[in-house]
Amino acid sequence: MKLNLDLLKRLSEAPGIPGWEDRVRELVQAQLEGLVDEVRTDAMGNLIAHKQGAGLRVMVAAHLDEIGFYVRYVDERGFLRVHSAGGFDTRNLFARQVTVHAASGDLPGLMNPSGKPIHISTPEERKKVPEMAEFFVDLGLPAEKVRQQVRVGDPVTLKQEAVRLGDFFTGKAMDDRAAVFVLLEALRRLKGKKIRHDLYAVFTTQEEVGLRGALTGAYGVEPEIGIALDTTLAVDIPEVPPHLAVTEAGKGVGIKVMDASSISQRWLVQEFVALAEEKGIPHQMEVLPLGGTDAGAIQQARAGVPSLTLSIPSRYVHTVTEAVHLRDLEATVALLSAYLSGR
C-alpha cells in the first residue's frame, strides 16, 4: 500500500501539547473507524484501540503529544510569558510563529527572546544563548484585548507547515506523529485480516513530560508484550562524526537496544531482528545515550512487561523541521505489520 502522506501532514500540523491532546486524539479516532473492534479513552486521555487476536496481549504505544508551552503570565503591555511542556533547545526558538489556544479561539503570535536586535547589540550580547524564561509571545494586540482573551494556562503551540522534501517528509511534531502515523498505517494494512496477537494500539498522552500516559495505559491494559513507537536521532549531518549519529536516515527502522529510560528485552530484540532479516526489511540497531520512550513506562507496569522500541530515524529532533525519510516510515510499518500478523 502507498503511504498516506496527506494524513501524516494533518497529524503533524494538528496542535496537541502534553495534557491538551484533544484535537490530535479526535483526528486519530476518526481514522480508526473500521480498523479495530473497540475504541475507548481512559482517564489520562489515552486512546485505546483493541483488535482481537488469539495470542499474547500486545500493547503498541505511540504518543499523541508534542513539545509546547503553557501561558504563565500576561504582562502590563500584553506580552505573554510561557512555561515549556517538554524539552527545548532555545537556539531553535528564535523568531517563531506560534498559536495561542485561548478559550475564545486560536490566536496567532510571534515568539522571540527579550533583548536587542543585531543592529544595536554588542558582540558579547550576540553570543548569548537565552534561557527559556527570557522568551515571550507577541500577539500584536492592545494589552486590554490580550487580557480579555488570554488566561494563564492557555496552551501555546509552534506553527509550521508539513511538506514533502525530496525523499523526506518534514514538519513539526514528527516526534511522535510519525509514529502515530505508522501505527495507523499498520492497522490499515491489517484491516480484515486475522492477527496472531491480541492487539491494543494505545495512543498515549503526556509522554514528553515523563511517559505518564503509557504508565497508566499499561497498568490498565496489562500487556504481556510492550512495543513503543517513537522517533530517534539521525544526526547524519555535516560536522557530526559517524559514531555520534545514532542512526542514519534512509537506512531503515531502528531496533532499539537501549536508551536512558529502558533496556529492551533481549529475546524480543532478537525476534524483531530475525523477522526483519527474513522479510528483507531495512533495519539498523540503535543505542541512544539520552532520552527515552513509552517502553520505559510499559516495561515497569505491574510485575513487568517484556518491551522494546521501534524507532523512526529523524533529523533535527525537537524542532519544527523534524525530517523523516519515507523509506524508514515504510520499513517501520512493514516490520510492525509483519510482527502483528505473524506473516
N, C-alpha and C positions, 0 to 999 in steps of 0.2 A: 504494500500500500504506500501511496505517496504521503509524505508528511504534510499535515495541515498547518502550514505556516501562518495562515490568517488567524487561526486560533492562538498560536504562540504570540503573535502580535497583540491580540486582545488581552491575553494573560499578562504580558509584560507591561502594558500601558495601564492596566487596572490598578487603582490605588488600594493598599492594604498593609498598614504597618502593624507591628505586634499589638494585639488587643483590639484591633479595628480591621479585621479581615473580612467583614461582611460582604463587600462588593465582589471580592475575589471568590468567596465561597458561593455566592449566588451564581456567578459565571460558571464555576466548576459543576455545581449541582445540575444546572441546565444541560451540561454536556453528558451527564451520567444516565440520562433517560434512555432506557432500553439496553444499557450495557451491564447492569448489575441487578441483583434480586431484591435488594433493600438498601435504602439510604436513610441515615439519621444524623442528627447533630447533637453532640454531647454538651455537658455543662461548660466545658472550656472553649466551645466553638469549633472543635474538630468535626470535620465532615467525614463520616464513616460509611463506606460503601461496601456491601457484602455480596460476593459472588460465590455461590455454593460450589463446593467440591468435596471429594471423598477423603482426601488425605489430611496432612497436618494443617493446623491453623496457622496461616502465614499472614503477618502484618507487613504491608508495604507502605512506607510513610514518605510523603513529600510535603514540605511546609508551605503554607499559603502566604505567610507574612514576608515583608521586605523591610530593610532598614529605613528609618524615617525619624520623625520628630513629633513632639507634642509642644504646644504653646505653653510657656511657663510664666510669661509676664508681658503685659502691654504697657509701654511707657507713655509719658505725657504727650509725646509727639505722634503717637500711633505706630511706632515701630514695635515689632514683636521679637521677644527673645524666646528661644526654643531649647528644649531638652531632647537629647538624642535617644532614640529607642533602637539600639543596635550599634555595631562598631563602625565608625567612620574614620578615614584618614582625611583630616581637614584640608590637606593640599588639594583634594578633589572637589571642594565645596565652593570655590570662588565663582562668583557671577553665575549662579544657577537660577533657573526658573523653578518655582515651586507652586504647589496648590495648597491653600489652607481650606480644610474641610469644615466650614462653620455650619451651625445649625440652620442658618438662613440660606445656605448654598455654598458651592465651591467658589473660592476667591483666588485669582492669580496673584502671584507675588514674586519678588526677587530676593535671593539670599546672597549676602555679602558679609565679609568681616568688617568690623569697625576699623577706622584708620584712614590714612591719607592715600590718594591715588599716586601713581608713579611720578606725576609732574611736580609734586610738592613734598615728596618723601625723601629721606636721606638714604644713602646706600645701605646703611645698617638696618634701617626700618624695612627696606625691601626684602632683606634676607629672613626676616622673622616669619615663622610659621604660626598663624594664630591658633589659639585654643578654641574649643567648641563654644565656650561661654562668650566669645567675642563676636559670634555671628548673629545677625539679625535679619528679619524679613521686612521688606518694604512693600506695602500693598498699594501705594500710590493714592491713598485716600486720606481725607482730613482725620485727625485724631478722634473727633467725636463720632464719625461714622465707623471707624475701626472699633471703638469701644462698644458701639451698639451691636456690631455684628460678630465680633470675635470674643471668645471666652478662653480663660486658662483651661487647658486640657483638650482643646481642639487639635485634631491630627493635622500634620503637615507632611506632604509627600513631594519628592523630587519629580520633575516633569521631563519626559524625554520620549520622542517618537522611536518606535522599534522598526528597524528596517533590515532588509537583506543586504549584506556587504560581501560581495564575492561569494565565497563558499561558507561564509559565516552568517549568523543572524545576531544582531546587536541591539541592545536597549537596556533600560533599567530593569532591575529585579529579576534578571535571569537566574539569580540566586533568590528564590528557588522555583520561579515559574517555569524554567526549562524542565525541571524535574516533575513538576505538576503536569506539564505537557506530555512528558514521556509516559507517565502513569496513565493518563487519559488515552494516549495513543496505543499503549499496550492493551488496555481494556477494549478499545475499538477493534483491535486485531483478534481478540479472544471472543468477540461477540458471537453468540450462538454456538460456541464450542464448549465441550466438557473440559474441565481443568483438573489437574491431578491433586491440587491442594485446595483447602477451604480458604478463600482469599478475603482478607479485609484490607481494602485500599483506604488508607487514612490520610486525609489532607489536613495536616496539623497546624496549630496556631502557636504563636509566641516562641518559635524556635530561635529567633535572633536574640532573644533576651534570656536564654537559659534552657532551651529544649523542653519547655513547660508542657505544651500540648501533647507531645509524644509521650511524656512520662505518665500523664493521666490517661491518655488514649490507650497505651499498652496495658495499664492496670485494668481497664475495662474490657478490652478485647481478649486478654490473656493468651497472647500468641505463643506458639511453640517454636516459631522461627521469625526473626525480625529482619527486614530489609529496608534500609534508608536510601532514598534517592536524593542526591544533592549535587551541587557543583563543587569543583575543586580548582586549585591553582593550575593554570597553564602559563607559566612565566617564560615561555619560549620566545622571548623578545630581545632586542638589542641590549647589550651591556649586562645581561644576566647570564652567568656561567651555567652550562647544562646541568650540573649536579644540583642546582637550586631550582630548576624549572618545575619540579614535582611531577607534572605530566606535560605532554605535547599535544597541542590542538591538531585534530585530524587523524590521530593515531589510534582512536577507538575509546571505548568505555573504560573508565578507571575501576579496577577492582581493589578496594581499599584494604590494606593490611592493618594500618593503624593511623590514628590522629590523636589529638590531645584529649578527646572525650571517650574513645573506645579503642580496643584492640579486637579486630574481627575474629570470630570463631574460626580456628584454623581449618577444620574439616569443611566448613561452609565455603571458605575461600577456595579450597582445592576443588570442590564440586563445581563452583562457577568457572574456574579456570579450565577445568576439563570440558565443561559444556561449551565454553567459548571456542576452545580448540576443535572440538568435534564439529561444531556448526560453522567454523570458519569466520567467526565474528571478531573483528579487530578489537583488541583489548590491551591494556597496559596495567602494570602493578603500581600501586600508589602508597607512598608513606608521606603523610602531611605533618610537618613539625608543630604547627599551631592551628587551632580551630577544631571544630567538631560538627557532628551531625546528629540527627534524631536517633541514630543507632546507639549513641551513648546513653540515652534515656531508656530506650526499649530494652537493652540488654540487662538493665538493672531493675526492671519491673518485677514485682513479686519475688519469686525464687530464682529469677534469672532467665534470660532468653538468649539462645544462640543467635547472633546477629552479625551483619556486615553492611557495608555501604557500597552501592554502585554509584560512581561519580561521573559527572559530565565535565570534562576539561573546559575551563573558562578563562579567557584573558580579561584583565582589567577588573578583577573582582571588587565588589563593594563600591563600584562607580556607576554612573548612568550609561556607560558604554560597555558594559559586560558583553563579551562576544563568545558565542559557542559555535563550533563547527558542525555543519549539517551531517557530516559523516559520523561524528561522535553521538549526535542525537539518535541517528538511525541504529547505530551499534547498541546503544543503551536500550532502546525499545526492543530490538531483536533479542538481546540476551535475556531481558526480563520476561518477554513473552515466551521464549523457549523454556525457561525455568518453570514458569507457572503452568504451561500447557503440557510439559513432560514430553515434548516432541523435539 
